[in-house]
Structure formats: structure tokens, C-alpha cells
Amino acid sequence: MADIRVSANSAAKSVAGAIAGAMREKGRVEVQAIGAGAVNQAIKAIIIARGYLAPGGLDVICIPSFTYVNVDGEERTAIKLIVEPRY
């Protein structure tokens, strides 16, 4: 599974391309975001990636959850979005 980290400054279209490429290669992607702006960009990227993948017959779903990550030695709560094919 590929891991993609998103910040508030990430370009949604660029992240969407990374998600679509990883879905085609690995079949499953974990997207992590810390903060409201980053979560916003991550969700927009997943929506755009669905549009990139749909013409190839691949429909994806997103499963949200919390996770904890270390940032500069400090534990932070992040949003983890698992993107996988819809069967």
C-alpha cells in the first residue's frame, strides 16, 4: 500500500495524480492529513482521483479513521483516509 501525506499547501490535482497512479500500481492508498486545511485538500484530491480512475473502470471508496504520527518529536492526531477499489 502506498502512503501519501498531504498538507494544506498541497495542490489537489497533483495529489490526485499521485493517488490515481498509486491505485493503478498498488491497488490501495493511505492518505494522511493533519489539520483542517490538509484534510480539505486530501478530500478534494480523492474526488478528483475518482474522476481520473473512472474512465478505466475503477471506482474507489474512501474509509476515514484517526491515526497518531510523530512530528518533530511530538505526537499528533492525523486523519487517515484509506482509498481502495469498490467491489
C-alpha positions as CSV (number, residue, x, y, z in Angstrom):
1,M,0.0,0.0,0.0
2,A,1.3,3.5,-0.9
3,D,1.4,6.3,1.7
4,I,0.7,9.8,0.6
5,R,1.0,12.8,3.0
6,V,-1.0,15.9,2.3
7,S,-0.5,19.4,3.7
8,A,-2.7,22.5,3.5
9,N,-0.4,23.8,0.8
10,S,-0.6,20.6,-1.4
11,A,-2.1,21.1,-4.9
12,A,-5.2,18.9,-5.0
13,K,-4.7,18.0,-8.7
14,S,-1.1,16.9,-8.0
15,V,-2.1,14.7,-5.1
16,A,-5.0,13.3,-7.2
17,G,-2.5,12.2,-9.8
18,A,-0.3,10.6,-7.2
19,I,-3.4,8.8,-5.8
20,A,-4.5,7.6,-9.2
21,G,-1.0,6.4,-10.1
22,A,-0.7,4.5,-6.8
23,M,-4.1,3.0,-7.2
24,R,-3.2,1.6,-10.6
25,E,0.1,0.3,-9.3
26,K,-0.6,-1.0,-5.8
27,G,-4.4,-1.1,-5.7
28,R,-4.7,0.6,-2.3
29,V,-3.5,4.0,-0.9
30,E,-3.3,5.5,2.5
31,V,-3.6,9.3,2.6
32,Q,-2.6,11.1,5.8
33,A,-3.5,14.7,6.7
34,I,-3.0,16.8,9.8
35,G,-5.3,19.9,10.2
36,A,-8.4,21.2,8.6
37,G,-6.7,22.6,5.5
38,A,-4.8,19.4,4.8
39,V,-7.9,17.3,5.2
40,N,-9.8,19.6,2.8
41,Q,-7.0,19.2,0.2
42,A,-6.9,15.4,0.7
43,I,-10.7,15.0,0.2
44,K,-10.6,17.2,-2.9
45,A,-7.7,15.1,-4.2
46,I,-9.7,11.9,-3.7
47,I,-12.7,13.3,-5.5
48,I,-10.5,14.4,-8.4
49,A,-8.7,11.0,-8.5
50,R,-12.1,9.2,-8.8
51,G,-12.6,11.2,-12.0
52,Y,-9.2,10.1,-13.3
53,L,-9.8,6.5,-12.5
54,A,-13.5,6.1,-13.6
55,P,-12.9,6.0,-17.3
56,G,-10.6,3.0,-16.8
57,G,-13.4,1.2,-15.0
58,L,-12.0,1.6,-11.5
59,D,-14.4,3.1,-8.9
60,V,-12.8,3.8,-5.5
61,I,-14.1,4.3,-1.9
62,C,-12.6,6.2,1.0
63,I,-12.5,4.8,4.6
64,P,-11.7,7.5,7.2
65,S,-10.1,6.9,10.6
66,F,-7.8,8.6,13.1
67,T,-4.1,7.8,13.5
68,Y,-1.2,9.2,15.5
69,V,2.0,10.4,14.0
70,N,5.2,11.9,15.4
71,V,6.0,15.4,14.1
72,D,9.3,16.9,15.4
73,G,9.2,14.5,18.4
74,E,5.6,15.4,19.2
75,E,2.6,13.0,18.8
76,R,-0.1,14.5,16.7
77,T,-3.5,13.2,15.7
78,A,-3.9,12.8,11.9
79,I,-6.8,11.8,9.7
80,K,-6.0,8.6,7.7
81,L,-8.0,8.0,4.5
82,I,-7.8,4.6,3.1
83,V,-8.6,4.6,-0.7
84,E,-9.4,1.2,-2.2
85,P,-11.4,-0.2,-5.1
86,R,-15.2,-0.6,-4.7
87,Y,-16.2,-4.2,-5.5
